[in-house]
Amino acid sequence: MAHQFYFNSYILDNLPAPTRGFDVVQDIEEPRLRMYITSRGVKTFFVRKRVHGKDKRIIIGNYPDIDIDAARAAVANVLDAANKKIVARRKKITFKEFLDLYLKNKVRRSEDSFMKLVRAINLHLSELFDTNIDAISEKDVKDVVAKISGTAIASRMQDLMQSVFNYAVEMGYLKNNPIVALEKIKQNRRVRPLNKDGLKRLVRVINEQTDIVLRAAFLMLVYGFAPRSKIFSMSWEELDFNGYMWRGMPLTDRAVVLLQDLPQDDAWVFPSHGGMHIMDPRTSWKRVVTQAGIPNLTMDDVHKFLMRQLVWAADKEDLRRNFNAVLDDIFSEDF
């Protein structure tokens, strides 16, 4: 049975990923709305429905590309559409024309994410654009996918076409999905190269950095229990040192000590040039992780490693204690 709670952005942003497979959670306000959380941290809204005698899981979209309110609002429409009888269509339609329909009706993403998908489609699938969708065979798809460099993007494009063809069947343009039996592309999953000893080495190297802003920002990646985009865009007005809170999330003891020692002469906690906060200091990060002996470590690896150590708690004080417990377990001899 899915774990039930009231969906809100604070909880969903901080849901820990399972070590393998996926977890399922369920919304209390709209009980028909559920979410997959995969071991890679992907969070996907979906509903379950018995359609024509078969149990069916219907994907609404990925969080946060589609927000919670929009997902709740979509439930009724998605379930109504699932019950409609498929109408066979005799009119021919090209793959490109149907892709445009698919993108308009089925894809719910932020503007940047949507445009990134469109660019990938134009780059990798244009060979099929002028072909009628009912004339595309499994071999056609395999030939196109085989030309894509990189198993990750090839796998995503193949998965996209699976979804497109399923929608074409749903809309009556196809009788069957031509690639339903096509074997999935095997990917060499990246092994995240971090352990507790590595994290201790990383923090020691960060503490040796002479740039005050970068040193503090990199330490907050460890002490903040938040993704890098949120860490780097911290502003002073979001912080409540009286309550040890930031954006409604508890601050760890180490984070409070670190932040209170920083100068507060800018709107941003980690300011950069041109009145902005730091964005993506990958060159400096590469130097730090190389010195720490973990050259392939990304900033996201740090957050995901810490979240795997965390025991989640809905109560904020319990969550603060659990945050601190994770850091104490790693750094108790160094702090």
C-alpha positions in Angstrom: 0.0 0.0 0.0 1.2 3.5 -0.9 2.3 5.8 2.0 -0.3 8.5 2.4 0.2 12.1 3.3 -0.8 15.6 2.2 1.2 16.5 -0.9 3.1 19.8 -0.5 6.2 21.1 -2.2 8.3 21.0 1.0 7.7 17.3 1.5 8.0 16.3 -2.1 11.2 18.3 -2.6 12.8 16.4 0.2 11.5 12.9 -0.3 14.5 10.5 -0.2 15.0 8.2 -3.2 14.9 4.5 -2.6 18.1 2.6 -2.9 16.7 0.5 -5.7 13.4 0.2 -7.7 10.8 2.7 -6.8 8.5 3.9 -4.0 4.9 5.0 -4.3 3.2 7.7 -2.2 -0.4 8.8 -2.2 -2.1 12.3 -1.8 -4.6 12.6 1.1 -6.4 15.6 -0.5 -6.8 13.9 -3.9 -6.5 10.1 -3.0 -6.6 9.1 -6.7 -3.3 11.0 -7.2 -0.1 9.0 -6.6 3.6 9.4 -7.2 6.5 7.2 -8.2 9.9 8.0 -6.7 12.7 6.1 -8.5 16.1 5.3 -7.2 17.4 8.1 -9.5 15.2 10.6 -7.7 12.7 11.0 -10.6 9.2 11.8 -9.2 6.2 11.1 -11.4 2.5 11.8 -10.8 0.1 9.1 -11.9 -3.3 7.6 -11.4 -4.6 4.0 -11.4 -7.7 3.1 -13.3 -9.4 -0.1 -14.3 -9.9 0.4 -18.1 -11.8 -2.1 -20.1 -11.2 -4.7 -17.5 -7.5 -4.1 -17.1 -5.6 -2.2 -14.3 -3.9 0.7 -15.9 -1.4 3.3 -14.6 -1.8 6.6 -16.3 1.1 9.0 -16.2 0.2 12.7 -15.5 3.8 14.1 -15.6 7.0 14.6 -13.6 7.3 16.8 -10.6 8.2 19.7 -10.4 7.7 20.1 -14.2 4.0 19.8 -13.3 3.1 21.3 -9.9 0.9 19.7 -7.3 -2.3 21.8 -7.9 -2.1 21.1 -11.6 -1.6 17.4 -11.0 -4.7 17.3 -8.7 -6.7 19.2 -11.3 -5.7 16.8 -14.1 -6.9 13.7 -12.3 -10.5 13.9 -13.3 -9.7 14.7 -16.9 -7.2 11.9 -17.2 -9.7 9.4 -15.8 -12.5 10.6 -18.0 -10.2 10.3 -21.1 -9.2 6.7 -20.1 -12.8 5.6 -20.2 -13.5 6.9 -23.7 -13.8 4.4 -26.5 -11.0 4.6 -29.1 -12.3 6.0 -32.4 -10.4 4.6 -35.5 -9.2 7.5 -37.7 -8.8 7.0 -41.4 -7.0 10.3 -42.0 -3.3 10.0 -42.6 -1.0 12.0 -40.3 2.8 12.4 -40.5 5.0 11.6 -37.6 5.9 15.3 -37.2 2.3 16.3 -37.2 1.4 13.8 -34.6 4.5 14.7 -32.5 3.1 18.2 -32.4 -0.2 16.9 -31.1 1.6 14.8 -28.5 3.8 17.7 -27.2 0.7 19.9 -27.0 -1.6 17.4 -25.2 0.7 15.1 -23.2 3.8 16.9 -22.2 3.8 19.1 -19.1 7.2 20.7 -18.5 8.8 24.0 -17.6 9.6 26.2 -20.6 13.3 25.4 -20.5 12.7 21.7 -20.1 10.1 21.7 -22.9 12.5 23.5 -25.3 15.3 21.1 -24.4 13.0 18.1 -25.4 12.0 19.8 -28.7 15.7 20.4 -29.6 16.5 16.7 -28.9 13.5 15.6 -31.0 14.6 17.8 -33.9 18.2 16.6 -33.7 17.6 12.9 -33.4 14.1 12.1 -34.9 13.9 14.4 -37.9 14.5 11.5 -40.3 11.0 10.2 -39.5 9.2 13.5 -39.6 7.7 13.2 -43.1 6.7 9.6 -42.8 3.1 8.8 -42.0 2.9 7.5 -38.5 1.1 4.3 -39.6 4.0 3.5 -42.0 6.7 3.5 -39.4 8.0 0.0 -38.5 10.1 -1.3 -35.7 13.1 -1.4 -38.0 12.7 2.3 -38.8 12.8 3.1 -35.2 15.8 0.8 -34.5 17.7 2.4 -37.4 17.1 5.9 -36.1 18.0 5.0 -32.5 21.2 3.3 -33.6 22.5 6.6 -35.0 22.1 8.4 -31.7 25.4 8.8 -29.8 25.2 7.9 -26.2 23.0 5.3 -24.6 21.3 7.7 -22.2 19.8 10.0 -24.9 19.1 7.0 -27.2 17.2 5.3 -24.4 15.2 8.5 -23.7 14.3 8.9 -27.4 13.2 5.3 -27.6 11.1 5.7 -24.5 9.6 8.9 -26.0 8.6 7.1 -29.2 7.0 4.3 -27.1 4.9 6.9 -25.5 4.1 8.7 -28.8 3.0 5.4 -30.4 0.9 4.5 -27.4 -0.9 7.9 -27.7 -1.4 7.3 -31.4 -3.1 4.0 -30.6 -5.2 5.8 -27.9 -6.2 8.5 -30.5 -7.0 5.9 -33.2 -4.3 6.6 -35.7 -2.7 3.2 -35.1 -4.1 -0.2 -34.3 -1.0 -1.3 -32.5 2.2 0.1 -31.2 4.9 -1.0 -33.7 7.7 -1.0 -31.1 5.9 -2.5 -28.2 8.2 -5.5 -28.2 11.4 -3.5 -28.9 14.0 -4.3 -26.3 15.0 -1.5 -24.0 18.5 0.0 -24.4 20.8 -1.1 -21.6 22.6 1.8 -20.0 25.8 1.7 -18.0 24.5 3.4 -14.9 26.9 5.8 -13.3 28.2 4.7 -9.9 28.1 7.6 -7.5 31.6 7.7 -6.1 30.9 9.0 -2.6 31.2 7.5 0.9 31.6 8.9 4.4 35.4 9.0 4.2 35.3 10.7 0.8 32.9 13.3 2.2 35.2 14.0 5.1 38.1 14.5 2.7 35.9 16.8 0.5 35.0 19.0 3.5 38.7 19.2 4.5 39.7 20.4 1.0 36.8 22.9 0.9 37.9 24.4 4.2 41.3 25.1 2.6 39.8 27.3 -0.1 40.7 31.0 0.1 37.5 32.3 -1.6 35.1 32.9 1.3 32.0 32.8 -0.8 32.8 29.6 -2.7 34.0 27.9 0.5 30.8 28.7 2.3 28.6 27.7 -0.7 30.4 24.4 -1.1 30.1 23.7 2.6 26.4 24.4 2.5 26.0 21.7 -0.2 27.0 19.4 2.7 25.3 21.1 5.6 22.1 22.3 3.9 20.4 19.1 2.7 19.1 20.8 -0.4 20.0 20.8 -4.2 22.7 23.1 -5.4 20.2 25.4 -7.2 18.5 26.2 -4.0 21.7 26.5 -2.0 23.4 28.9 -4.5 20.2 31.1 -4.7 19.9 31.5 -0.9 18.9 35.1 0.2 19.2 36.5 3.6 15.5 37.4 3.8 14.7 33.7 3.5 16.7 32.9 6.7 15.2 32.8 10.2 18.0 32.4 12.6 15.7 32.7 15.6 13.8 29.6 14.5 16.8 28.0 12.7 14.7 27.8 9.5 15.3 28.5 5.8 12.3 28.6 3.4 10.3 26.7 6.0 13.0 24.0 6.2 15.1 23.3 9.3 18.7 24.4 9.3 21.4 22.1 10.7 23.6 23.3 13.6 26.6 23.4 11.3 24.7 25.4 8.7 23.7 28.0 11.3 27.3 28.4 12.5 28.5 28.7 9.0 25.9 31.2 7.8 26.1 33.5 10.9 29.8 34.0 10.3 29.2 35.3 6.8 29.0 39.1 6.0 25.4 40.2 5.3 26.2 43.1 2.9 24.4 41.7 -0.1 20.9 40.4 -0.8 22.3 37.0 -1.7 24.1 34.8 0.8 26.5 33.7 -1.9 26.8 36.8 -4.2 28.6 36.9 -7.6 29.3 39.5 -10.2 26.6 41.8 -11.6 24.3 41.7 -8.5 23.5 38.0 -9.0 24.2 34.9 -6.9 26.7 32.3 -7.9 25.3 29.9 -10.6 27.5 27.0 -11.6 31.1 27.1 -10.3 32.0 23.9 -12.0 35.7 24.8 -12.6 36.3 25.5 -8.9 34.3 22.4 -7.9 36.4 20.3 -10.3 39.6 21.5 -8.7 38.2 20.8 -5.2 37.0 17.2 -5.9 40.2 16.4 -7.7 42.2 17.5 -4.7 39.9 15.4 -2.5 40.7 12.3 -4.6 37.1 12.1 -6.0 37.5 13.6 -9.5 34.1 12.3 -10.9 32.0 13.7 -8.0 29.3 16.1 -8.9 27.5 18.6 -6.7 24.3 16.6 -7.0 26.1 13.5 -5.9 26.6 15.1 -2.5 22.9 15.9 -2.0 21.8 12.5 -3.1 24.3 10.8 -0.8 23.1 12.7 2.2 19.5 12.1 1.5 20.1 8.4 1.3 21.5 8.6 4.9 18.5 10.6 6.1 15.6 9.2 8.1 12.7 11.3 7.0 10.4 12.9 9.5 7.3 15.1 8.9 7.8 17.1 12.1 10.3 19.8 11.5 12.1 19.5 14.9 12.4 15.7 14.4 13.7 16.4 10.9 16.3 18.9 12.2 17.5 16.2 14.7 17.8 13.7 11.9 19.7 16.2 9.7 22.1 16.8 12.6 22.4 13.0 13.3 23.5 12.3 9.8 26.2 15.0 10.0 27.3 13.9 13.5 27.7 10.4 12.3 30.0 11.5 9.5 31.9 14.4 11.1 31.7 13.7 14.9 35.6 13.5 15.1 36.2 16.6 13.1 33.7 19.1 14.5 
